[in-house]
Amino acid sequence: MERPNLKYINSLSQGDKEFEIKIITIIKKEFQKDKEIYFNNIANKNYVLAAENVHKLRNKISILGLEKGYKLAEKFETDLRNNNLFLREDFQKIIQVMSNYLNKF
């Protein structure tokens, strides 16, 4: 499985560590909120709303350098709009990897 990284954030910051910390803090806060809402919508079978959550999470997946994860999230977002949960476990593994990574900060 892919591992999250800060390559994109580092390229944006051009070495400004304060900027990197601010971006990571924002991502971490938004990620936690988006993740919770996603899981609530899945539990309540609100798949269209869950697709919107996946869309928000997909941006964070990209920022953390998970290219394959981004493509999977893109497909899962479309699938959710059609009540297809086939990729749910794979997507949730990506979410867990991201959670573990962000918890280090």
C-alpha positions as CSV (number, residue, x, y, z in Angstrom):
1,M,0.0,0.0,0.0
2,E,1.1,3.5,-0.7
3,R,2.5,5.6,2.1
4,P,1.5,9.2,2.7
5,N,4.2,11.8,2.3
6,L,4.8,15.6,2.4
7,K,6.4,16.0,-1.0
8,Y,3.6,18.2,-2.3
9,I,3.5,20.3,0.8
10,N,7.3,20.6,0.8
11,S,7.2,21.8,-2.8
12,L,4.6,24.4,-1.9
13,S,6.4,25.7,1.2
14,Q,9.8,26.1,-0.5
15,G,11.4,25.3,2.9
16,D,9.1,27.4,5.1
17,K,8.6,25.1,8.0
18,E,6.0,27.4,9.6
19,F,3.9,27.2,6.5
20,E,4.2,23.4,6.4
21,I,3.0,23.1,10.0
22,K,0.0,25.4,9.3
23,I,-1.0,23.3,6.2
24,I,-0.6,20.0,8.1
25,T,-2.6,21.3,11.0
26,I,-5.4,22.4,8.7
27,I,-5.4,19.1,6.9
28,K,-5.4,17.1,10.1
29,K,-8.4,19.1,11.5
30,E,-10.4,18.9,8.3
31,F,-9.6,15.3,7.7
32,Q,-10.8,14.3,11.1
33,K,-14.1,16.1,10.6
34,D,-14.6,14.8,7.0
35,K,-13.8,11.3,8.1
36,E,-16.3,11.3,10.9
37,I,-19.1,12.7,8.7
38,Y,-18.2,10.1,6.0
39,F,-18.5,7.2,8.5
40,N,-21.8,8.6,9.8
41,N,-23.2,8.8,6.3
42,I,-22.1,5.3,5.4
43,A,-23.6,4.0,8.6
44,N,-26.9,5.7,7.8
45,K,-26.8,4.6,4.2
46,N,-26.7,8.2,2.9
47,Y,-24.5,7.2,0.0
48,V,-24.9,10.4,-2.0
49,L,-23.8,12.4,1.0
50,A,-21.0,9.9,1.6
51,A,-19.9,10.5,-2.0
52,E,-19.6,14.2,-1.2
53,N,-17.4,13.3,1.8
54,V,-15.2,11.1,-0.3
55,H,-14.8,14.1,-2.7
56,K,-13.5,16.2,0.2
57,L,-11.3,13.4,1.5
58,R,-10.0,12.8,-2.0
59,N,-8.3,16.3,-2.0
60,K,-6.5,15.4,1.2
61,I,-5.5,12.1,-0.3
62,S,-3.9,13.9,-3.2
63,I,-2.1,16.4,-1.0
64,L,-0.5,13.6,1.0
65,G,0.8,12.1,-2.2
66,L,-1.4,9.0,-2.5
67,E,-1.8,8.8,-6.3
68,K,-3.3,5.3,-6.4
69,G,-5.5,6.2,-3.4
70,Y,-6.8,9.3,-5.2
71,K,-7.8,7.2,-8.2
72,L,-9.5,4.7,-6.0
73,A,-11.4,7.5,-4.2
74,E,-12.4,9.0,-7.5
75,K,-13.9,5.7,-8.5
76,F,-15.5,5.1,-5.1
77,E,-17.1,8.5,-5.2
78,T,-18.8,7.7,-8.5
79,D,-19.8,4.2,-7.3
80,L,-21.4,5.6,-4.1
81,R,-23.6,7.8,-6.2
82,N,-24.9,4.5,-7.7
83,N,-25.3,2.8,-4.3
84,N,-22.2,0.6,-5.1
85,L,-20.1,-0.1,-2.0
86,F,-17.7,-2.5,-3.6
87,L,-14.6,-0.3,-2.9
88,R,-15.6,0.6,0.6
89,E,-13.1,-1.6,2.4
90,D,-10.2,-0.4,0.2
91,F,-11.2,3.2,0.7
92,Q,-11.4,2.8,4.4
93,K,-7.9,1.2,4.4
94,I,-6.6,4.5,2.8
95,I,-8.4,6.5,5.5
96,Q,-6.8,4.4,8.2
97,V,-3.3,4.8,6.7
98,M,-3.9,8.6,6.5
99,S,-5.2,8.7,10.1
100,N,-2.1,6.9,11.4
101,Y,0.2,9.2,9.4
102,L,-1.5,12.4,10.5
103,N,-1.6,11.3,14.1
104,K,2.2,11.5,14.1
105,F,2.0,15.3,13.9
